[in-house]
Amino acid sequence: MNRDRDAGRMSGRAPHPGTRPTEPIRRPATAPRPGPPPVHGGWHVAETQPIPAIPPEPGMDQAAEQAAEQTQVIRPVSPGKGKPSLLKASGSMAIATLISRITGFLWKLMLAGVVGFGVVNDSFNVANTLPNMLFELLIGGVLTSVVVPVLVRARKGDADGGERFVQQLMTLAAVVLAVGTLLAMVAAPLLTMALVSDSEASNRALVTAFSYLLLPQIFFYGLSALVGAVLQSKQIFSPPAWAPVVNNLVVIATISVLALMPGAISEDPVSMTDPQLLVLGIGVTLGVFCQALVQLPALRRTGFRMRWRWGWDRRLSEFGGLALWMLGYVAVSQVGLIALSRVATDNAEGAWSTYSYVWMLLQLPYGVIGFSIMTAILPRMSAAAADGDYQRVIDDLSLGNRLSTVTLLPVSAVMTALGVPLSLALFAVKSDMSGQATTLGLALAVSAFGVLPYALTMMQMRTFNALNDARTPTLIVTLMTAAKVLMAFALPLVLEPDQVVFGLTFVNSFTYVIGWLIGEIWLRHRLGALGSRRFTKTLAKTLAASVVGALLCWASTLGVDAVIPGPPGLGTGWLQLLVGCAVGFGAIFGLMSILRVAELQPAIGRLTGLLRRR
């Protein structure tokens, strides 16, 4: 297999996990590398969180195997009979993620069609952010970074398969979540003041009313995450992956009911007995409840018995340091979110909703494509780090970066060229929404460059996590958040209020460029040369093809405008989107083939292989 010439190989014993390795010890290129130890199960969580590894399993088809050989992919050894295939597990999870993203976007689109982009939508989105923020602060970060590996070890090491430990953990988590939820509901007015500025463009009373109905989600998010962690520690992946889809379907039904109700949500005065307010708030919380509920039958089928069991297990204390750093990571991230929320709600009506929709669209390609790449890369990276083979960590990091580049950069370029047509196609469902959709599309166009830096930053975070280091990601996100907050609060000084939303989306994307550069420097200090020469070559070729493709894509939209005159709308948007995608992607991938981008075919083989069921 080819190796990056600027990357030295390491040998010898690894330093203790979490410490910086000493200067690499070089050895001949033909020297065999130690094989990875078995890697046990983990689970996929939100993009901003480090995630544990999914177990490597057999099951690649012939095309995926050839792709793996061309891109340094080392096929895993079979873990034994009775365990799920990686192909089946990751394929099912990738499909579930795609459907979850689509249905999640659908209900957001429906909500915009029912209540518009104004104060009501802003108020709901701000209030619906609170449960996620507080859940992560209370226990979410710890669940995603600390508990899952502990569950795996408990299942393997305890005589009862870890059942007693899981019961203790669930008891403790239930108490923490219940107390945290009650305190959050009591403090709802104060939380609203932190997120929403007092201005004509916002409605604090409506945000507070929504918060009372939505904050109970904290408890159900926690229950869902914990049950999902237990299932995936047992290598049962489908129920946790598909549970968010159930949530989204419940919310879609809720908004359908809201659309049939006469009248609108009252903004002045705000009333907790407003039927529309109650339907929307309770229905969305019911969706999170169902997300937790649908996983319980799968947990019972494993033989696990639900019961209260009090006490503290020493295994949780062993990971206290990592948990504290993870809580710091989450807390700092929320500071940036609060800053963006205040600036948005202080300057223009509907700005926060526009920002939220843009961010959701930007996350879609990463959530689907990036997820499949991470599924393939992370197990080997974690195994290599545990085995002390840092050269293999570097190889996998370089591979993940290159695969992300050839798949996500073209998407980013087309989204930049087609920001407005894409927004019109999705949001101009009513004739009076074309103006708002155009604003959203422009905000998407000025921020779409952040798709790839976001993916590269997340890959770096996961590399540190594989090295058992939770401190460095927290320090990196602190620097990113400081830059985000300073730039966000400077925007009203240089932009008109109705232009601030464009600045917010740009700042959010630019923050990940900063994070990528900081992470690159930190990893070089930690691991040495990162194989940047090969990555830079792939990036340059893909960028050149993407720029040409984006220009042709934009030109095609002008051609559609020339053929079909008149104001832009839903039909024009869809026509421009279809023509632009065909021209743009065709040109980009055609040029990449001419430029012989080595990772193009392996990337396609990897993605199609993961989605093909055996």
QUIRA-V393897 format. One record per residue. N is the residue number from 0. RES is the residue in one small letter. SS is DSSP state (H for helix, E for strand, - for the rest). PHI is phi in whole degrees, 0 to 359 (NA if undefined). Layout:
n:res:ss:phi
N:RES:SS:PHI
N:RES:SS:PHI
//
This chain:
n:res:ss:phi
0:m:-:NA
1:n:-:285
2:r:-:233
3:d:-:292
4:r:-:292
5:d:-:271
6:a:-:254
7:g:-:279
8:r:-:266
9:m:-:248
10:s:-:216
11:g:-:87
12:r:-:282
13:a:-:278
14:p:-:292
15:h:-:300
16:p:-:306
17:g:-:96
18:t:-:256
19:r:-:282
20:p:-:293
21:t:-:285
22:e:-:304
23:p:-:303
24:i:-:261
25:r:-:278
26:r:-:218
27:p:-:302
28:a:-:295
29:t:-:270
30:a:-:292
31:p:-:289
32:r:-:259
33:p:-:294
34:g:-:284
35:p:-:284
36:p:-:286
37:p:-:299
38:v:-:244
39:h:-:258
40:g:-:294
41:g:-:210
42:w:-:212
43:h:-:268
44:v:-:230
45:a:-:301
46:e:-:298
47:t:-:275
48:q:-:252
49:p:-:299
50:i:-:233
51:p:-:287
52:a:-:278
53:i:-:264
54:p:-:295
55:p:-:290
56:e:-:225
57:p:-:282
58:g:-:134
59:m:-:293
60:d:-:277
61:q:H:296
62:a:H:296
63:a:H:293
64:e:H:295
65:q:H:296
66:a:H:296
67:a:H:297
68:e:H:296
69:q:H:284
70:t:-:237
71:q:-:70
72:v:-:285
73:i:-:261
74:r:-:290
75:p:-:287
76:v:-:274
77:s:-:300
78:p:-:278
79:g:-:122
80:k:-:290
81:g:-:96
82:k:-:264
83:p:-:290
84:s:-:292
85:l:H:299
86:l:H:300
87:k:H:292
88:a:H:295
89:s:H:289
90:g:H:297
91:s:H:297
92:m:H:292
93:a:H:295
94:i:H:295
95:a:H:298
96:t:H:297
97:l:H:299
98:i:H:294
99:s:H:297
100:r:H:296
101:i:H:293
102:t:H:292
103:g:H:296
104:f:H:293
105:l:H:297
106:w:H:288
107:k:H:294
108:l:H:295
109:m:H:298
110:l:H:297
111:a:H:298
112:g:H:292
113:v:H:275
114:v:H:249
115:g:-:82
116:f:-:259
117:g:-:276
118:v:H:296
119:v:H:297
120:n:H:295
121:d:H:302
122:s:H:297
123:f:H:297
124:n:H:296
125:v:H:296
126:a:H:296
127:n:H:286
128:t:H:284
129:l:H:302
130:p:H:301
131:n:H:295
132:m:H:299
133:l:H:288
134:f:H:299
135:e:H:298
136:l:H:291
137:l:H:290
138:i:H:208
139:g:H:300
140:g:H:298
141:v:H:293
142:l:H:300
143:t:H:283
144:s:H:252
145:v:H:242
146:v:H:288
147:v:H:301
148:p:H:300
149:v:H:294
150:l:H:298
151:v:H:298
152:r:H:294
153:a:H:296
154:r:H:296
155:k:H:278
156:g:H:262
157:d:-:274
158:a:-:296
159:d:-:266
160:g:-:70
161:g:-:83
162:e:H:297
163:r:H:298
164:f:H:297
165:v:H:296
166:q:H:297
167:q:H:297
168:l:H:295
169:m:H:295
170:t:H:297
171:l:H:297
172:a:H:296
173:a:H:298
174:v:H:293
175:v:H:299
176:l:H:292
177:a:H:295
178:v:H:295
179:g:H:298
180:t:H:295
181:l:H:297
182:l:H:296
183:a:H:296
184:m:H:294
185:v:H:296
186:a:-:269
187:a:H:307
188:p:H:299
189:l:H:291
190:l:H:297
191:t:H:297
192:m:H:298
193:a:H:289
194:l:H:264
195:v:-:238
196:s:-:282
197:d:-:272
198:s:-:213
199:e:-:291
200:a:-:272
201:s:-:224
202:n:-:219
203:r:H:298
204:a:H:298
205:l:H:290
206:v:H:299
207:t:H:296
208:a:H:298
209:f:H:299
210:s:H:299
211:y:H:301
212:l:H:276
213:l:H:261
214:l:-:297
215:p:-:302
216:q:H:303
217:i:H:306
218:f:H:297
219:f:H:286
220:y:H:300
221:g:H:296
222:l:H:298
223:s:H:299
224:a:H:294
225:l:H:291
226:v:H:297
227:g:H:298
228:a:H:295
229:v:H:296
230:l:H:297
231:q:H:283
232:s:H:293
233:k:-:265
234:q:-:62
235:i:-:248
236:f:-:256
237:s:H:296
238:p:H:303
239:p:H:295
240:a:H:288
241:w:H:269
242:a:H:301
243:p:H:299
244:v:H:295
245:v:H:301
246:n:H:306
247:n:H:297
248:l:H:295
249:v:H:296
250:v:H:293
251:i:H:301
252:a:H:297
253:t:H:298
254:i:H:291
255:s:H:297
256:v:H:296
257:l:H:300
258:a:H:294
259:l:H:275
260:m:-:279
261:p:-:286
262:g:-:83
263:a:-:219
264:i:-:295
265:s:-:286
266:e:-:260
267:d:-:205
268:p:-:273
269:v:-:273
270:s:-:228
271:m:-:290
272:t:-:265
273:d:-:299
274:p:H:303
275:q:H:296
276:l:H:298
277:l:H:294
278:v:H:298
279:l:H:293
280:g:H:294
281:i:H:292
282:g:H:297
283:v:H:292
284:t:H:294
285:l:H:299
286:g:H:299
287:v:H:292
288:f:H:301
289:c:H:294
290:q:H:300
291:a:H:284
292:l:H:296
293:v:H:291
294:q:H:271
295:l:H:295
296:p:H:301
297:a:H:296
298:l:H:294
299:r:H:295
300:r:H:293
301:t:-:282
302:g:-:95
303:f:-:287
304:r:-:252
305:m:-:280
306:r:-:200
307:w:-:287
308:r:-:215
309:w:-:270
310:g:-:131
311:w:-:245
312:d:-:261
313:r:H:299
314:r:H:294
315:l:H:286
316:s:H:294
317:e:-:300
318:f:-:253
319:g:H:300
320:g:H:297
321:l:H:298
322:a:H:296
323:l:H:295
324:w:H:296
325:m:H:293
326:l:H:297
327:g:H:297
328:y:H:302
329:v:H:294
330:a:H:299
331:v:H:296
332:s:H:300
333:q:H:291
334:v:H:300
335:g:H:298
336:l:H:295
337:i:H:298
338:a:H:299
339:l:H:297
340:s:H:296
341:r:H:294
342:v:H:296
343:a:H:295
344:t:H:288
345:d:H:272
346:n:H:242
347:a:-:210
348:e:-:295
349:g:-:87
350:a:H:295
351:w:H:290
352:s:H:296
353:t:H:299
354:y:H:302
355:s:H:297
356:y:H:293
357:v:H:297
358:w:H:297
359:m:H:295
360:l:H:293
361:l:H:292
362:q:H:283
363:l:H:301
364:p:H:296
365:y:H:292
366:g:H:298
367:v:H:266
368:i:H:287
369:g:H:300
370:f:H:298
371:s:H:295
372:i:H:294
373:m:H:298
374:t:H:301
375:a:H:282
376:i:H:270
377:l:H:299
378:p:H:300
379:r:H:292
380:m:H:296
381:s:H:295
382:a:H:295
383:a:H:295
384:a:H:295
385:a:H:295
386:d:-:272
387:g:-:78
388:d:-:267
389:y:H:288
390:q:H:296
391:r:H:290
392:v:H:300
393:i:H:297
394:d:H:301
395:d:H:290
396:l:H:298
397:s:H:298
398:l:H:297
399:g:H:299
400:n:H:296
401:r:H:290
402:l:H:295
403:s:H:297
404:t:H:296
405:v:H:287
406:t:H:258
407:l:H:266
408:l:H:297
409:p:H:301
410:v:H:297
411:s:H:301
412:a:H:295
413:v:H:293
414:m:H:296
415:t:H:295
416:a:H:289
417:l:-:249
418:g:H:304
419:v:H:290
420:p:H:302
421:l:H:298
422:s:H:293
423:l:H:297
424:a:H:296
425:l:H:265
426:f:H:247
427:a:-:278
428:v:-:286
429:k:-:237
430:s:H:298
431:d:H:276
432:m:H:259
433:s:H:297
434:g:H:296
435:q:H:295
436:a:H:294
437:t:H:296
438:t:H:300
439:l:H:298
440:g:H:295
441:l:H:295
442:a:H:297
443:l:H:294
444:a:H:296
445:v:H:280
446:s:H:239
447:a:-:296
448:f:-:299
449:g:H:279
450:v:H:299
451:l:H:291
452:p:H:304
453:y:H:299
454:a:H:296
455:l:H:293
456:t:H:296
457:m:H:296
458:m:H:297
459:q:H:295
460:m:H:301
461:r:H:289
462:t:H:294
463:f:H:298
464:n:H:296
465:a:H:297
466:l:-:275
467:n:-:63
468:d:-:238
469:a:-:262
470:r:H:287
471:t:H:298
472:p:H:304
473:t:H:294
474:l:H:294
475:i:H:295
476:v:H:292
477:t:H:295
478:l:H:295
479:m:H:298
480:t:H:293
481:a:H:301
482:a:H:295
483:k:H:298
484:v:H:296
485:l:H:298
486:m:H:292
487:a:H:296
488:f:H:286
489:a:H:278
490:l:H:301
491:p:H:298
492:l:H:281
493:v:H:241
494:l:-:235
495:e:-:292
496:p:H:307
497:d:H:282
498:q:H:258
499:v:H:299
500:v:H:299
501:f:H:294
502:g:H:295
503:l:H:296
504:t:H:293
505:f:H:295
506:v:H:300
507:n:H:299
508:s:H:292
509:f:H:296
510:t:H:301
511:y:H:284
512:v:H:296
513:i:H:298
514:g:H:299
515:w:H:299
516:l:H:293
517:i:H:295
518:g:H:298
519:e:H:299
520:i:H:297
521:w:H:293
522:l:H:291
523:r:H:298
524:h:H:295
525:r:H:278
526:l:H:246
527:g:-:94
528:a:-:301
529:l:-:250
530:g:-:69
531:s:H:291
532:r:H:299
533:r:H:291
534:f:H:296
535:t:H:298
536:k:H:297
537:t:H:296
538:l:H:298
539:a:H:297
540:k:H:296
541:t:H:294
542:l:H:295
543:a:H:300
544:a:H:296
545:s:H:291
546:v:H:296
547:v:H:298
548:g:H:297
549:a:H:295
550:l:H:296
551:l:H:294
552:c:H:298
553:w:H:296
554:a:H:298
555:s:H:295
556:t:H:293
557:l:H:294
558:g:H:297
559:v:H:296
560:d:H:298
561:a:H:292
562:v:H:282
563:i:-:242
564:p:-:288
565:g:-:119
566:p:-:293
567:p:-:291
568:g:-:199
569:l:H:298
570:g:H:295
571:t:H:298
572:g:H:300
573:w:H:294
574:l:H:295
575:q:H:297
576:l:H:295
577:l:H:293
578:v:H:294
579:g:H:297
580:c:H:296
581:a:H:298
582:v:H:291
583:g:H:296
584:f:H:294
585:g:H:299
586:a:H:293
587:i:H:296
588:f:H:288
589:g:H:295
590:l:H:294
591:m:H:296
592:s:H:293
593:i:H:296
594:l:-:282
595:r:-:57
596:v:-:288
597:a:-:297
598:e:H:273
599:l:H:297
600:q:H:294
601:p:H:301
602:a:H:296
603:i:H:296
604:g:H:297
605:r:H:296
606:l:H:293
607:t:H:291
608:g:H:295
609:l:H:290
610:l:H:272
611:r:-:274
612:r:-:272
613:r:-:283
//
